[in-house]
Amino acid sequence: MKSEVQKTVLETIDEMYDKIFQAERKVADFVRKNPELVVNANVSELANYSGVSDATVIRMCKHLGYEGYYQMKICLSGDLGGTSILLGRRNSSDTKMDYFRDIAEGILQTEAAVDEAVFNESAELLKNSTMVHLVGVGNTSPVCLYCGFRLERIGIRCTYDALPEYYMNHISLASPTDVVLAISWSGTTRNVVSALKLAKEKGLKTVAVTAYQRSPVSASADYLLLSALENGENGRMSQYSRMNEMAVVEALIQAVAAGKDEISEPEMWLSELKY
């Protein structure tokens, strides 16, 4: 917020309540009654809880003085006890086994979240594509880079870059038989949504990997592969680690690679760089 004196989110809602629109008050009422639930919900989920549109949620947040819903959620999390609500809380008594167990349990829950029929159809889509355009930003970008490298090693042509301007260019020049694979934990990243919308305009098929079934990314994709069972939660690490998204991508690569041989020329060249 732009105010020098920081009020809590709930205080701001109380102060501004009579000044916001009727539909926005539905959102405000839900936030008042369920602040703990809100900090773990994305914009589409809060809209669904409140019985309004995504645009109404965003408009309410801006009327309260925030840049958008995500900024309001971060502030609300701080009001309730800090960013640990959003990022997960580690205990000082945790052992090495606790860390590994969290990772393993998260991946097992991810397996349960992925619909097998959609998974198989997505794998076939990638396998038969003329080019796969990988889309992701922030700390999800390395997952896209890894996926692109692996797919190319089994003969699937790809484009992948951390800059939105680059992947938007690639999609704008794409062929109808190309596929877009978007990866976004929150499902609310604007650049990723824009890429999926552009792909739809171009007539391309799209696959999304995200932790939220209700999200702008989920609504924009033809095939949805969930990396979490509910509300983005797969153990304590899921909200700041991309391990679950990586697990979905790795399983997808394995399915695409079934019956294929890796291209040997790059491996031969790389062998010169290793002892």
N, C-alpha and C positions, 0 to 999 in steps of 0.2 A: 504493500500500500504506500501511498505518497505522503500520508500524514506523518508528522514528526513524532507525535505521541502515539505509540502503538496500543490500540485497544485489542482485546481478544476478539475472535470471530463472533462469538455469541453476543458480546457486548455491542459489536458493530451491527449485528442483525437487529438487536433490540432497538438501537438508536435509529436505524434506517427503515424499520419495518413498515411504518405508515407511508413511506415515500416510494416503495417499490410496487410493481404491478401485482394484481391479484394472483396471476399464475405463478409469479416469482415467490409469493408468500407460501405457496405449497412446498416449494423447495426449502425456504427458510424454516418452516415448521418442522420439516423432516430433519434438518440439520440440528435444530434445537433439541429434538427428542432423541436423536441417534448419532451424536457426534463421533463415537467410537466406530460405528459402522461406516460413516462417511469417509473417514481417513483411509479406509481400505477399499473404497469404491472408486471406480473411474466415472467420468462424466455421464456416460450412457447408463450406467447402473443407478446413479443418483437420479437421473431423469426418470428411469423406470420406477424406482421406489416412490418418487414424488408424483408420478402420473402426469409428467410434462415432457416437452421435447428437450433434446440436448441444447438447442439454442436458448431455451428459457433458462436453463441452469447457468450457462455462460453469461447471459445477459444479467442475471441476478448478481453474479459475482462481480461483474463490472460496475453495476449500480452500487455495490457495497464499497467499491474503491479498489478492487483487486484487478490484476491484469487478466485473469481468467480463473477457471476452476482449479487448475493445478496449484496456482499460487495460494488460493484460499485454503486448499487442502493442506499445504505445507504449514501455513500459519495455524490452522486448527490443530494439526498434529503437535506443534510446539506448545499450544495452549494446554493440551492434554498430557504433556509430559515429555516432549522432545521428539526428535526425529526418529528415535528408536521404534516408535509405532509404525513408521513407514519403512524403516530400514531393517527391522528385525533386532532382537535383543540377544546378545551373547552373554553367557554367565562366566565369571572369572574362574569358576570351578570346572568349566568344560575341558574335556580331554581330547587328545587326537582322535580317539574313537568316536567321540560325540560329533566332531566335524564331519568325519567320513560317513557316519550314520545319517546325518542330516542330508548329505548329498545323495546317498543311496535311496533314502526314503522319498526324497523329492522326485527322483527319476522314476521310481516305481509308481508314484501317484500320477506322474505325467503319462505313463503308459496307459493307465486306466482312463485318463481324460481324452486320449486320442481315439476318435472313431475309426475303426479298422477299415470300413468301406471307403471312407473319405481318404484315409491314408493311402490305400492301394490305388485309388483313382488319381491321387496327386502324384504318386510315383510314376504311374503310366504317362501322365501328362508331361512330366519332366523328361522322361525317357524318350518320348516321341517329339519333343519340341525342337525347333530349329535354333533357338537361342533362349537361354534363361536369364532374365534380368533380375538381379538380386537387389533388394531395397531394405535399408536399415540405417539408422542414425545413432549417434552417441555411442554408448558402450555396447550396443548391439552390432555396430559396424564390423568388429572383428569376427563375429559369427558369420556374417555375409561373406567376408573375405575368405574365411576357412571353407565355407560351403562352395564358393565359386572355384577355388583351387581344386577341391576334391572332385567336383563334378567334371571339371575339364580333364582331370587325369583319367577319367573313364570315358572320355570322348564327347561330353555334353558341352557345347559352346555356351559361354556365360559372359555377362558384363557385370562388374561389381566395383563400386567406388563409395567412399565415405561421404563424398560431396553430393548433395541433392541435385545440384545443377547438372552433374554428370549423368546420374541415372535417369533424370527426367529427359535429357537429350537422347539417351539410348532408347527409352520407351517411345519417344515421339517419332523415332525413325524405325521402329520395330515392324516386323512382318506379322501378318495375322496368325501364323503358326508359332510365334514366340510365346513365351510364358513369363509372367512376373511372379517371383517368390518374395513376399514381404515378411519381415520379421520385426515384431514390436511387442515387448512384454506388456506395456500398458494398453496398447491398442488405440492410443489417443494422440500419437505424434502427427502433427499436421502434414509434414513433408511426406510421410509414408502414406497417409490417406490421399494426398494429392496425386501421388504416383499411381495408386490403385484406381483413382477416378480417371486419370489420363489413359491408363491401360484399358479401362472399360470403354472409353470413347474410341479407342483404336481397335476395339473388337478382340482384345487379347484375353486369354484365360488367366485367372489370378489365383494364387494360393497364399494364405496368410498363416503364420505361426504367431500366436499371441496367448496371453494368460487369461484374457477376459472374453467370455462368450458374448457379452453385451458391450460393444465398443464400436467406434467409427470404423476402425480397421476391419473388424469382424463383419460389419454390415456391408462393407465395400468389396469383400473377396468372394470369389465363386466357391472356393474350397477352404474350409477352416480347420486347422490343426491346433487344438488347444494344448498349452503347456502347463496348465493347472486345472485342478478339479473344480474350484470355485473361488471367485473373487481374487484371482491371482495368487492364491495361497497354496504353496507346496512346501511346507516346512518353513523354518525360520530364515533360510537363506534366499528364498525365491524372489524377494522384492529387490534385492540389490545384486544378486548373482544372475548370470545368464546361462547357468548350467542346465536348467530344464529346457530352455529353448535350443541349446546346443544338442541336448539328447534327442529332441524331435528331429532336428536337422540331420544328425548322424544316422538315426534310424532310416530317415528318408533316403539318404545317400546310399546306405547299404541295400535298400530295396531297389533303387535305380541301378545299382552296380551288379545286382544278381544276374549271373550269366554273362557279364561283360569282363573283359580283361583291361587292366590299366595300361595306358599308353606307355610303351617301354622307352621311347626316345628321351623324354625328360628325365626319367629315372637314371638312364645311362649318363646323361650330362651331369645330374646331381651327384652321381657316384664319384666324380672327379673332385668334388668338394669335401668328401668325407674320407676318413682314414680307414 
